[in-house]
Structures are given as C-alpha cells and as structure tokens.
C-alpha cells in the first residue's frame, strides 16, 4: 500500500471513530433526558401487573358507537347525544403498562360507551419520543398510524391491533409494512387503504428525520447551552420551541401527525395540576379527575367509578365530519 493510500485509510478510520463518538454522546444524552419517563412507566407497569395478573375484562363483541375525530387528533367514542361521564385515556402505543390496561379494560370502555354509560375520550400521546431509537421511533410511528386510521373512522379497531402487536420494549417494531397490513384488518375500502399507505410512508420519513437527526442534534446543543438540569425540566414541545430560536427549524413537523402527537403530549403535561397532574401513561381521568391504580386498573374499579359519576363534558371540538364511519 502506498503512502497516499495509507493516509486515506487512516483518515477514513479517524472519521469513522469521530462519528461513533458523536453518536455515542448523543445516545447518552437522550438516555439521560428520557430516563424519568421510563421509570414512571416501569413503576406503574410493575404495580399494575401485580394487581391484575389474572383479572381480565370479559370480551365485548357488540357494535361500536360512533367514533369522532377531534380537532386536536384525539377521538371520542360515544352514542350520539350521550349524557354520561367522560373517561379520558392517555396511552403510548409502546408503553407496556398501556398494553396491559388495554387488555384488561379496553372492552370495559367499549361496552360502557355502547350502552350510553360513558363517553370515552382516547388521547394518544408519545412519552417515549425522547428515548433512543427504536423506542422513540416505534412510539411515534404507531401514534401517527393510529391518527391516520382515525382519519378514516377506524381508530378504535386499529388501537386494539396496535396494542395486540406491541413490540417488546427496546426491539424495533411497528414497521411501515406491518402498519399497512394491520389497517387491512379493518373494514376500510381500497381507496382508504391507499390513502392510509401514502400517509404512513410520509409519517415514517418524518419520524426518521426527527429521531435520528433533528432531536439528537437539538438535545446536544440544548445540553451545551442551557444545561442538563434545566433541560430535564422541559417537556419536548418546549424543547422544540427553544430549538426554533436556536438554529433547529421544526418546520418539517408542520401538518404532520407526528408533530400533532408531540404537541398533544406536551399539552397533557400542562392541562392538569395538583393531584391530577399528568405524569406518565397510562393515565385515566374521569370527568377531569385522575383515577388511582386500584380504580383505573381493575375491571370492577373502573366500572364502579363510571357508574357512580355524574355526566361530564368533552372539552374538544369535532374535526369536520369527525372521521366517523
């Protein structure tokens, strides 16, 4: 090997090592920022699993009431004109404890909505968006896909499918092909399937840009400029706002379902206060009051809470025709 060839080889090795160092640094930063959310979910999940190891709700096979897409991307499941308690469910599709809640009480919610005993307000969020890939990308792709399904009136059905197929935390899942195939398990027609597929491709590209390029660079700069302590107190939407004024343009998120679910997550953290403060997923609110685990995470507890509550009001507005079937 000539001297020039050896020089080029050494330069390539040096560049590769520098790239690896930068990647390792960014991953470490993301782990620090996302650790709190993971701990919350782990604690809730362990307690929930212990409480409910063998207590599943009976399956609901009846017809679903109308599901209406809201302007903020959430979905309301209720009989038309229902006067009933409002059950708000905040869940992340990558959250193991959320999957357990869905397996236990998903049918409880459907049954109460179908019988006019509850207005169920599904509020998907992504508390894992700041975790390293693939946890973050799984969460955001699934959230965007659920929103795309809601556009065609199939949120509830798709919500069930996503939780049934939730990837093990830390493993890549909710792939583009899987998300498309699962939508075909609904009653969507060919035109809806085509529109869904196109949107999934678009959102997947946004998620990749966000999790692999934009967020690592933004977080690294924020760590240097405002420090880890301050950064740890900021919700993701606030970090993005900071970045907009510091050289990190978030315009690629505009008009996307990925951006919408990030915004919805930030709103959840600021919507409630005191004992009702949103801290993680799953979080279940009844007429704006956060239910404790013994109530929300048992079939009997949730049914009794709904039966004893007064009628509530949904605080969002339908989007156009609501995406209803």
ZIZIKA-V553450 format. One record per pair of residues at least 24 apart in sequence whose C-alpha atoms are under 6 Angstrom apart, sorted by the first residue. I is the first residue (numbers start at 1). J is the second residue. D is the distance in whole Angstrom. If there is no record, write none. Layout:
# ZIZIKA-V553450
i=I j=J d=D
i=I j=J d=D
This chain:
# ZIZIKA-V553450
i=26 j=216 d=6
i=30 j=131 d=6
i=30 j=132 d=6
i=33 j=232 d=6
i=34 j=130 d=5
i=34 j=131 d=5
i=45 j=97 d=4
i=56 j=104 d=5
i=57 j=104 d=5
i=57 j=105 d=6
i=57 j=299 d=6
i=59 j=107 d=6
i=60 j=107 d=5
i=64 j=114 d=6
i=65 j=114 d=5
i=67 j=324 d=6
i=68 j=322 d=4
i=68 j=323 d=6
i=68 j=324 d=5
i=69 j=318 d=6
i=69 j=319 d=6
i=69 j=322 d=4
i=69 j=323 d=5
i=70 j=317 d=5
i=70 j=318 d=4
i=70 j=319 d=5
i=71 j=317 d=6
i=71 j=318 d=6
i=71 j=319 d=5
i=74 j=122 d=6
i=74 j=123 d=5
i=75 j=121 d=6
i=75 j=122 d=5
i=76 j=120 d=6
i=76 j=121 d=4
i=77 j=120 d=5
i=78 j=113 d=5
i=78 j=119 d=5
i=79 j=116 d=6
i=83 j=311 d=6
i=84 j=117 d=6
i=84 j=118 d=5
i=84 j=311 d=4
i=85 j=118 d=5
i=85 j=309 d=6
i=85 j=310 d=6
i=85 j=311 d=4
i=85 j=312 d=5
i=86 j=118 d=6
i=86 j=119 d=5
i=86 j=120 d=6
i=86 j=286 d=6
i=86 j=287 d=5
i=86 j=312 d=5
i=87 j=120 d=5
i=87 j=121 d=6
i=87 j=285 d=6
i=87 j=286 d=5
i=88 j=121 d=5
i=88 j=122 d=6
i=88 j=284 d=6
i=88 j=285 d=5
i=89 j=122 d=5
i=89 j=123 d=6
i=89 j=284 d=5
i=90 j=123 d=5
i=90 j=124 d=6
i=90 j=282 d=6
i=90 j=283 d=5
i=91 j=124 d=5
i=91 j=125 d=6
i=91 j=281 d=5
i=91 j=282 d=5
i=92 j=125 d=5
i=92 j=126 d=5
i=93 j=139 d=6
i=94 j=139 d=5
i=98 j=282 d=5
i=99 j=163 d=5
i=125 j=261 d=6
i=125 j=265 d=5
i=134 j=172 d=5
i=135 j=170 d=6
i=138 j=173 d=6
i=138 j=174 d=6
i=144 j=257 d=5
i=144 j=258 d=5
i=151 j=323 d=5
i=152 j=323 d=5
i=153 j=323 d=5
i=153 j=324 d=5
i=153 j=325 d=5
i=237 j=266 d=5
i=287 j=312 d=5
